[in-house]
Amino acid sequence: MMKMNFLTIDKVNKIIELTKLVYGSKTPQSISDIKLTDANTQAKELIEFLIERQTLNTPINTLSEYINNLSSEETAEAIALMVLGRGDSGRQPSDFLELVKEAQGVEKHYLVEKSLLAQYLRSGLEKLNLH
């Protein structure tokens, strides 16, 4: 069983809880539901969404603040857990430490931008048998 050295399960659960407040309980869309847009349009829509909701005491602000208060080591483990849980990289639980190394230096907002973050983190915990 792999373990996280810095990020606690309680903190992961808090991020999951805050993410649900921001994005709701989103589930992946089927291919037929996905609106095909280019990356620039998607980025612009995301920025507009975040600016619109970025006022004090809003769920997105609370989530951003919580994630920004994580140490760099905790952030790297959270990103690695998200990547593992997302499952599209083909990475296995045994790759977790390598994923943590790869995640070092990645900006914290990378986590906030993921509307399916709660699901990815939950899945990552399950894959590491930490749920």
C-alpha positions in Angstrom: 0.0 0.0 0.0 1.4 3.4 -1.0 1.0 6.3 1.4 1.2 10.0 1.3 3.9 11.5 3.4 2.6 15.1 3.7 -1.0 15.4 2.7 -3.5 13.9 5.2 -6.6 12.1 4.3 -8.5 14.7 6.3 -7.1 17.5 4.1 -8.0 15.5 0.9 -11.6 15.1 2.3 -11.8 18.8 3.0 -10.7 19.6 -0.6 -13.3 17.1 -1.9 -16.0 18.8 0.3 -15.0 22.3 -0.9 -14.9 21.2 -4.5 -18.4 19.8 -4.3 -19.6 23.2 -3.0 -18.0 24.9 -6.1 -18.8 22.5 -8.9 -21.5 20.3 -7.4 -21.4 16.5 -7.7 -20.3 16.5 -11.3 -19.8 13.3 -13.2 -18.0 12.8 -16.4 -20.0 13.6 -19.5 -20.6 11.2 -22.2 -18.9 12.0 -25.5 -22.2 13.0 -27.0 -22.7 15.6 -24.2 -19.4 17.3 -24.6 -19.6 20.6 -26.5 -16.7 20.6 -28.9 -14.8 23.9 -28.5 -11.2 24.8 -29.1 -8.8 25.1 -26.1 -8.8 28.9 -26.3 -12.6 29.1 -26.0 -12.6 26.6 -23.1 -9.8 28.6 -21.3 -11.8 31.9 -21.8 -15.0 30.3 -20.5 -13.1 29.0 -17.4 -11.5 32.3 -16.7 -14.9 34.1 -17.0 -16.4 31.4 -14.7 -13.7 31.9 -12.1 -13.8 35.7 -12.2 -17.6 35.7 -11.9 -17.4 33.6 -8.8 -14.2 35.0 -7.3 -15.7 37.2 -4.6 -15.0 36.9 -0.8 -16.8 34.1 1.0 -17.8 32.2 -2.2 -17.1 28.5 -2.5 -14.5 29.0 -5.2 -12.6 31.5 -3.1 -12.7 29.2 -0.1 -11.4 26.3 -2.2 -8.7 28.5 -3.7 -7.6 29.8 -0.3 -7.6 26.3 1.2 -5.4 24.9 -1.6 -3.1 28.0 -1.5 -2.5 27.2 2.1 -1.2 23.7 1.4 2.6 23.3 1.5 4.4 22.6 -1.7 4.8 19.0 -0.7 1.1 18.6 0.1 0.2 20.3 -3.3 2.5 17.9 -5.2 0.8 14.9 -3.5 -2.7 16.3 -4.2 -1.8 16.8 -7.8 -0.3 13.3 -8.0 -3.4 11.8 -6.3 -5.6 13.7 -8.8 -3.6 12.4 -11.8 -3.7 8.9 -10.5 -7.5 9.1 -9.8 -8.2 10.6 -13.3 -6.8 7.4 -14.7 -6.1 8.7 -18.2 -2.3 8.7 -17.8 -2.1 4.9 -17.5 -0.3 5.4 -14.3 -0.6 2.8 -11.5 -0.5 3.2 -7.7 3.1 2.0 -7.8 3.9 5.2 -9.8 2.6 7.5 -7.1 6.1 8.7 -5.9 7.1 9.4 -9.5 3.9 11.3 -10.0 4.6 13.4 -6.9 8.1 14.3 -8.3 6.5 15.2 -11.6 3.9 17.4 -9.8 6.5 19.5 -7.9 6.4 23.0 -9.1 3.0 22.8 -10.7 0.9 25.8 -9.9 -1.7 25.3 -7.2 -4.5 26.7 -9.4 -4.2 23.6 -11.5 -6.2 21.8 -8.8 -8.9 24.5 -8.5 -9.5 24.4 -12.3 -10.6 20.8 -12.3 -14.4 20.5 -12.1 -14.1 16.8 -11.5 -11.4 17.2 -8.8 -13.6 15.6 -6.0 -14.1 12.5 -8.1 -10.5 12.3 -9.1 -9.3 12.6 -5.5 -11.7 10.0 -4.3 -10.6 7.6 -7.0 -7.0 8.3 -6.3 -7.5 7.5 -2.6 -9.3 4.2 -3.6 -6.4 3.3 -5.9 -4.0 3.8 -3.1 -6.3 1.9 -0.6 -6.5 5.0 1.6 -10.3 5.6 1.5 
